[in-house]
Amino acid sequence: MNARATYRLLGLCLFIIGIAGCGGRMNERFSLGRKDKIPYGAYYAFNNLSSLFPQAEIKVSESSPASYQAFDFDEERIQDIETEGSDDEAATEKPGQRKRSALIVITNTMSPTEREIDALFDFVRSGNDVFISAMAIGDNLLDSLRLKAPPLPGFFNDKDSLSVKILHPVSKTFSSYSYPGKAMDSYFSLLDSSIAAILGQNEKGQPNFVRFTLREGGSLYLHLAPAAFTNFFLLHKENKAYFDQALSYLPAHIDKVYWDDYFRFHVYGKNKPDRNAFSKLQALLKHESLRWALWLAALLFALIYFFESKRKQKVIPVTPLLNNTSLDFVKTIGRLYFQRKDNKNLATKMTLHFMEYARNRYRLTGSPSSPEFADRLAYKSGRDVGEIRDLLYDMNALNDAPSVTDDELLELNAKLDKFYKRD
């Protein structure tokens, strides 16, 4: 293997590594990240919050709600508000009374600690709202709301379509939305209708979106189809209306909207592993030393290929093949004799040319009328002896004939062409 082939092989290896690392198909990582523009990211949803809440300040919360640092509480500004339980009407507030905030959590798994649950309820009791959309929600939170859901169905429900329904806040009718992507959804198998208002369903009519309104404050929303807030879903046909209707249940006069980035990376207060690793090389890339070694090796191969793949000599020009002037001469002479109708002389010349060809190629001498010449020519050329004898017979017959017709000459020429082309 020469040097150039070696460098090409190294380049192919780098290409395969890149394909293995990034994937050649659509990126199916279910990230739900606010900065991710991949199909299953939440870039579109996050950047449309400002259009739904034009008067609100959009912030990102990366802290546990138990720390109370993400919400800027001011207890002196919080006053009692009038509520109507958990019926279809959301909590109302009197204008100018207080500041109101909303926390939006969109994640794969929502598993808060007991302390974080208490902080979330305190946040809601203070007149604020919490909107949670996740494939799986911790049992401790579900039990506190008298809810049940199948264990981790969303992670196994990766069928290639999702259909959801949502209750319109004004017309009180359900609207359906779907897309040809991963479902990754779940449903509530048990709920207490006396405290929970059903706002949405899956394609089977099972509830997947409910609201709890606390008499002391705001509302808590639980949603089990986070795929409905991905870029893929919202940009499919008219599905953005689903996003608008889902968040329209939140009060219009919200001062601050917090987009949660804490629960995407924490389960029960601890860091959780990324279920959707960036690439098949994640086992190597997660170790710093191996990661450096891999990228340094790739850089080294790239530098070697860049410098050594250059040509070390000038391009050798292509030399055209010399024309076979003798063959052109024969064709010219043949056309001359044929135009003059000197068929007898032309047949003799064709016979002499054939005998010269046999002598130069097969080292045969003798007369075409000799039986031994036909046998030796058939043996050395690998042709059928009958075909050779038929060709030699025509040559001898035309040489002995007083004249040669055009048809006889053309027939001899056809047999000679057949012999030359197969040789």
MOFENUR-V502855 format. One record per residue. RES is the residue in one letter. PSI is psi in whole degrees, -180 to 180 (NA if undefined). OMEGA is omega in whole degrees, 0 to 359 (NA if undefined). NEAR is the number of other ideal C-beta (glycine too) atoms within 10 Angstrom. Layout:
# MOFENUR-V502855
((RES;PSI;OMEGA;NEAR) (RES;PSI;OMEGA;NEAR))
This chain:
# MOFENUR-V502855
((M;125;181;7) (N;175;185;7) (A;-40;182;11) (R;-41;178;12) (A;-35;179;9) (T;-45;181;13) (Y;-35;177;17) (R;-38;178;14) (L;-40;177;12) (L;-42;177;18) (G;-39;178;16) (L;-39;178;10) (C;-43;178;13) (L;-39;179;16) (F;-42;180;10) (I;-39;178;10) (I;-42;179;17) (G;-41;179;13) (I;-42;180;12) (A;-34;183;12) (G;-39;187;16) (C;-21;181;12) (G;138;182;14) (G;-10;181;7) (R;-170;178;5) (M;138;179;11) (N;112;184;16) (E;18;179;14) (R;123;183;19) (F;78;189;23) (S;-41;185;21) (L;25;180;24) (G;143;183;18) (R;-19;179;20) (K;-5;186;12) (D;122;177;17) (K;8;177;11) (I;167;185;17) (P;-40;184;21) (Y;31;169;24) (G;175;182;22) (A;29;181;26) (Y;-44;184;17) (Y;-43;181;18) (A;-45;182;26) (F;-43;184;22) (N;-7;176;12) (N;1;177;15) (L;-36;182;19) (S;-29;178;13) (S;-30;178;8) (L;-32;180;17) (F;74;187;20) (P;-25;182;8) (Q;-4;186;9) (A;155;174;20) (E;123;182;12) (I;124;179;14) (K;162;178;14) (V;128;180;13) (S;120;178;19) (E;11;182;12) (S;156;175;14) (S;140;178;18) (P;-20;179;27) (A;-19;180;18) (S;-16;180;13) (Y;17;183;13) (Q;-17;185;12) (A;-12;190;22) (F;-7;176;20) (D;57;181;12) (F;143;172;16) (D;91;188;10) (E;-29;183;6) (E;-23;182;7) (R;-7;185;11) (I;126;180;17) (Q;163;178;11) (D;143;178;11) (I;162;184;18) (E;128;179;9) (T;166;179;20) (E;41;176;12) (G;-146;185;13) (S;23;178;20) (D;-167;185;11) (D;-18;182;12) (E;135;179;12) (A;169;179;21) (A;141;178;22) (T;158;180;10) (E;156;179;18) (K;129;184;9) (P;141;174;5) (G;1;182;6) (Q;-43;190;13) (R;173;172;17) (K;146;180;16) (R;138;182;23) (S;162;177;23) (A;139;176;24) (L;125;180;26) (I;121;181;24) (V;115;176;26) (I;113;187;25) (T;170;176;25) (N;-50;183;21) (T;128;177;20) (M;98;182;25) (S;84;181;20) (P;159;173;25) (T;170;178;18) (E;-38;179;14) (R;-39;179;13) (E;-35;177;23) (I;-44;178;17) (D;-39;180;14) (A;-38;179;19) (L;-42;178;21) (F;-36;176;20) (D;-38;179;17) (F;-43;180;24) (V;-42;179;21) (R;-26;181;14) (S;8;176;23) (G;17;181;25) (N;179;184;27) (D;146;177;25) (V;126;179;23) (F;118;183;21) (I;127;174;22) (S;118;183;26) (A;154;176;24) (M;-34;180;25) (A;136;179;21) (I;138;183;24) (G;144;182;19) (D;-31;181;13) (N;-38;177;14) (L;-41;180;21) (L;-43;182;18) (D;-36;180;10) (S;-18;180;15) (L;11;180;18) (R;46;180;14) (L;153;172;21) (K;145;177;12) (A;150;178;21) (P;146;182;14) (P;115;174;10) (L;45;179;12) (P;-28;185;17) (G;-35;183;24) (F;-20;179;15) (F;-8;180;11) (N;70;182;19) (D;34;177;13) (K;161;190;11) (D;34;175;9) (S;154;177;11) (L;134;177;25) (S;126;181;16) (V;157;178;27) (K;147;179;20) (I;143;181;26) (L;124;179;21) (H;130;185;13) (P;-18;182;14) (V;-54;184;8) (S;-16;180;8) (K;31;175;8) (T;153;181;9) (F;136;174;15) (S;142;183;14) (S;144;178;11) (Y;145;181;21) (S;167;175;18) (Y;158;183;23) (P;54;180;10) (G;-172;181;22) (K;142;179;21) (A;-61;176;23) (M;47;182;24) (D;171;178;24) (S;-169;181;25) (Y;165;177;21) (F;116;180;23) (S;-17;179;12) (L;135;176;10) (L;159;179;21) (D;106;184;12) (S;-12;179;11) (S;-19;180;9) (I;-12;183;16) (A;132;175;20) (A;125;181;22) (I;123;181;17) (L;-17;182;23) (G;160;181;25) (Q;163;171;21) (N;-174;185;21) (E;-19;179;15) (K;4;180;8) (G;9;178;9) (Q;138;183;14) (P;134;177;22) (N;5;181;25) (F;115;183;25) (V;162;180;23) (R;139;174;24) (F;124;180;23) (T;118;180;22) (L;137;182;18) (R;-28;181;13) (E;-12;187;14) (G;-128;187;23) (G;-148;185;28) (S;153;176;23) (L;126;182;23) (Y;131;176;26) (L;129;186;27) (H;133;187;25) (L;25;178;29) (A;69;183;28) (P;-19;177;27) (A;-22;179;24) (A;-8;178;29) (F;14;178;23) (T;163;179;29) (N;-42;183;18) (F;-48;183;20) (F;-49;187;28) (L;-27;180;23) (L;2;178;12) (H;116;179;17) (K;-125;184;11) (E;30;186;8) (N;-12;178;18) (K;-25;179;16) (A;-29;178;15) (Y;-44;178;23) (F;-44;180;20) (D;-43;182;13) (Q;-39;181;18) (A;-44;181;25) (L;-7;178;19) (S;-15;176;16) (Y;-21;175;19) (L;148;180;22) (P;145;182;18) (A;-34;184;11) (H;78;178;13) (I;134;183;20) (D;-35;181;15) (K;136;175;18) (V;122;180;22) (Y;121;174;25) (W;119;186;19) (D;130;172;22) (D;13;181;20) (Y;-50;185;22) (F;-14;174;23) (R;-23;186;21) (F;5;183;13) (H;136;173;19) (V;121;183;18) (Y;41;176;13) (G;0;181;14) (K;154;177;9) (N;138;179;8) (K;150;179;15) (P;150;179;9) (D;114;181;14) (R;-21;181;11) (N;80;181;13) (A;146;185;13) (F;-34;184;15) (S;172;176;16) (K;-14;180;14) (L;12;185;16) (Q;-30;179;13) (A;-31;177;10) (L;-40;186;14) (L;-21;181;16) (K;-14;176;13) (H;124;187;11) (E;-44;182;8) (S;-43;179;8) (L;-35;179;13) (R;-44;177;13) (W;-42;180;10) (A;-41;181;12) (L;-48;184;16) (W;-31;175;11) (L;-39;177;10) (A;-42;178;13) (A;-41;179;16) (L;-40;179;11) (L;-46;179;11) (F;-39;180;16) (A;-41;179;13) (L;-43;179;10) (I;-45;180;15) (Y;-38;183;16) (F;-44;184;11) (F;-39;186;9) (E;-14;181;13) (S;-5;178;13) (K;150;179;6) (R;138;180;7) (K;4;176;7) (Q;162;180;5) (K;157;179;6) (V;128;179;6) (I;120;181;6) (P;150;179;6) (V;124;179;6) (T;121;181;6) (P;148;179;6) (L;145;178;6) (L;140;177;6) (N;144;176;8) (N;89;184;10) (T;-31;180;8) (S;-39;179;8) (L;-41;176;9) (D;-38;179;10) (F;-42;180;10) (V;-42;179;14) (K;-40;180;11) (T;-45;179;10) (I;-40;180;13) (G;-44;179;15) (R;-35;179;11) (L;-48;180;11) (Y;-39;182;19) (F;-40;179;15) (Q;-32;179;8) (R;-2;180;10) (K;28;177;12) (D;66;187;14) (N;-37;181;21) (K;-49;180;16) (N;-38;181;12) (L;-39;177;22) (A;-38;178;23) (T;-43;179;16) (K;-40;179;15) (M;-37;178;19) (T;-44;179;19) (L;-39;178;12) (H;-38;178;14) (F;-44;180;20) (M;-37;178;17) (E;-37;178;10) (Y;-44;180;15) (A;-35;181;20) (R;-42;182;12) (N;-37;185;9) (R;-41;186;11) (Y;1;180;14) (R;45;180;9) (L;137;174;17) (T;160;180;10) (G;-172;182;14) (S;141;178;10) (P;-15;179;19) (S;-6;183;13) (S;131;177;11) (P;-36;181;10) (E;-33;179;10) (F;-41;179;19) (A;-42;181;21) (D;-44;181;13) (R;-38;179;18) (L;-41;178;22) (A;-38;181;16) (Y;-45;184;13) (K;-31;180;13) (S;-14;180;17) (G;18;180;8) (R;167;176;16) (D;132;183;10) (V;-31;178;13) (G;-40;178;10) (E;-41;180;16) (I;-45;181;20) (R;-38;179;16) (D;-40;179;12) (L;-46;180;19) (L;-34;178;20) (Y;-44;179;13) (D;-39;178;18) (M;-49;181;21) (N;-38;181;13) (A;-41;181;13) (L;-33;178;22) (N;-34;181;15) (D;-17;183;8) (A;146;179;13) (P;-27;179;5) (S;161;183;9) (V;129;179;20) (T;169;178;11) (D;-41;181;10) (D;-41;179;9) (E;-41;179;16) (L;-42;179;19) (L;-36;178;12) (E;-41;177;13) (L;-42;180;22) (N;-39;179;15) (A;-41;180;10) (K;-38;178;16) (L;-42;177;18) (D;-40;179;10) (K;-39;179;13) (F;-44;182;18) (Y;-40;184;10) (K;-32;180;7) (R;-7;184;10) (D;NA;NA;11))
